[in-house]
Amino acid sequence: PTPFGDIRQELYVSSEMRKFKRIPYQTNCILFFPGKKSHVARTIDISEGGICVVAEQLLKTDSYIRIRLALLKNKKHISLRTRVAWIRGAELLQGEIKKRYKVGLEFINLSKEHKAMLVREL
């Protein structure tokens, strides 16, 4: 151990260390970037704390973007502010040549209404 605790414990990341359980969730969403640019992305999974999407554009970690998410059960769309938490290069999807990225987006300042909608969706 170091004066800051067990570093191995702090660096260990797995489903046991996550705050929220992620569930598979496939729908379209729109990513809105600064400068009024937007991009349609496909979701992979979702939790109360965030969402994982496949995007064609490389995003910057810790940047903030707004997303518009189609809720499948509620049959509604919600607009949420997110922070880019992590990015990974994605493998080719179904033989497509396009470069894609798996992106983890953390929900920021969820309203009580949006949080309740997400919980019902899960």
C-alpha positions as CSV (number, residue, x, y, z in Angstrom):
1,P,0.0,0.0,0.0
2,T,1.0,3.6,-0.7
3,P,0.1,6.7,1.4
4,F,-2.8,7.0,-1.1
5,G,-4.2,3.5,-0.5
6,D,-3.9,0.4,-2.6
7,I,-3.3,1.7,-6.2
8,R,-4.3,-1.6,-7.7
9,Q,-7.8,-1.2,-6.2
10,E,-8.2,2.3,-7.6
11,L,-7.2,1.3,-11.1
12,Y,-9.3,-1.9,-11.2
13,V,-12.4,-1.4,-13.3
14,S,-15.0,-4.1,-13.9
15,S,-18.8,-4.6,-13.5
16,E,-18.3,-5.0,-9.7
17,M,-16.7,-1.5,-9.5
18,R,-19.3,0.3,-11.6
19,K,-22.0,2.5,-9.9
20,F,-24.7,1.4,-12.3
21,K,-25.6,-1.9,-14.0
22,R,-25.5,-1.6,-17.8
23,I,-28.1,-3.3,-20.0
24,P,-28.1,-3.9,-23.7
25,Y,-30.1,-1.1,-25.4
26,Q,-30.1,-0.6,-29.2
27,T,-31.7,2.5,-30.6
28,N,-30.7,5.5,-32.6
29,C,-29.6,8.8,-31.0
30,I,-28.4,12.1,-32.3
31,L,-25.2,13.6,-31.0
32,F,-25.1,17.4,-31.1
33,F,-21.7,19.0,-31.3
34,P,-20.6,22.6,-30.8
35,G,-21.0,24.6,-34.0
36,K,-24.5,23.2,-34.7
37,K,-23.1,20.0,-36.1
38,S,-24.9,16.7,-35.4
39,H,-24.4,13.0,-36.1
40,V,-26.7,10.0,-35.8
41,A,-25.2,7.2,-33.6
42,R,-26.4,3.8,-32.5
43,T,-26.5,2.9,-28.8
44,I,-25.0,-0.3,-27.4
45,D,-26.0,-0.2,-23.8
46,I,-27.5,2.1,-21.2
47,S,-27.5,2.6,-17.4
48,E,-28.9,5.2,-15.0
49,G,-25.5,7.0,-15.2
50,G,-24.8,6.9,-18.9
51,I,-24.9,5.4,-22.3
52,C,-22.5,3.7,-24.7
53,V,-22.8,4.5,-28.4
54,V,-21.0,3.7,-31.7
55,A,-20.0,7.0,-33.4
56,E,-18.3,7.6,-36.7
57,Q,-16.6,10.8,-35.4
58,L,-13.7,10.7,-33.0
59,L,-14.7,12.7,-29.8
60,K,-12.5,14.2,-27.2
61,T,-12.5,12.7,-23.7
62,D,-14.1,15.1,-21.1
63,S,-15.8,17.1,-23.8
64,Y,-19.5,17.9,-23.3
65,I,-22.2,17.1,-25.9
66,R,-25.9,17.0,-26.0
67,I,-27.7,13.9,-27.2
68,R,-31.3,13.2,-28.2
69,L,-32.2,9.7,-27.3
70,A,-35.2,7.7,-28.5
71,L,-36.7,5.8,-25.6
72,L,-38.1,2.4,-26.7
73,K,-40.5,1.6,-23.9
74,N,-41.8,5.2,-23.3
75,K,-41.9,5.9,-27.1
76,K,-40.5,9.4,-26.4
77,H,-37.4,11.3,-27.2
78,I,-35.4,13.1,-24.5
79,S,-32.5,15.5,-24.8
80,L,-29.7,15.0,-22.3
81,R,-26.4,16.7,-21.6
82,T,-23.4,14.3,-21.4
83,R,-19.7,14.1,-20.8
84,V,-17.5,11.9,-23.0
85,A,-16.1,9.6,-20.3
86,W,-14.1,7.2,-22.5
87,I,-13.4,6.3,-26.2
88,R,-12.3,3.0,-27.8
89,G,-11.7,2.2,-31.4
90,A,-14.5,-0.1,-32.5
91,E,-13.9,-3.1,-34.7
92,L,-15.4,-3.2,-38.1
93,L,-19.2,-3.7,-37.8
94,Q,-20.8,-6.2,-40.1
95,G,-18.0,-6.0,-42.7
96,E,-18.3,-2.2,-43.1
97,I,-15.1,-0.3,-43.8
98,K,-16.0,2.9,-42.0
99,K,-13.9,3.8,-38.9
100,R,-16.1,3.7,-35.8
101,Y,-15.6,4.4,-32.1
102,K,-17.2,3.1,-29.0
103,V,-17.9,6.0,-26.8
104,G,-19.0,6.1,-23.1
105,L,-21.2,9.1,-22.4
106,E,-21.9,10.1,-18.8
107,F,-25.3,11.8,-18.1
108,I,-24.8,15.3,-16.6
109,N,-27.3,17.2,-14.4
110,L,-30.3,14.9,-15.1
111,S,-33.6,16.4,-14.2
112,K,-35.9,14.4,-11.9
113,E,-38.2,13.8,-14.8
114,H,-35.5,12.5,-17.1
115,K,-34.0,10.3,-14.4
116,A,-37.5,8.8,-13.7
117,M,-38.0,8.2,-17.4
118,L,-34.6,6.4,-17.7
119,V,-35.3,4.3,-14.6
120,R,-38.7,3.2,-16.1
121,E,-36.9,2.4,-19.4
122,L,-34.4,0.1,-17.6
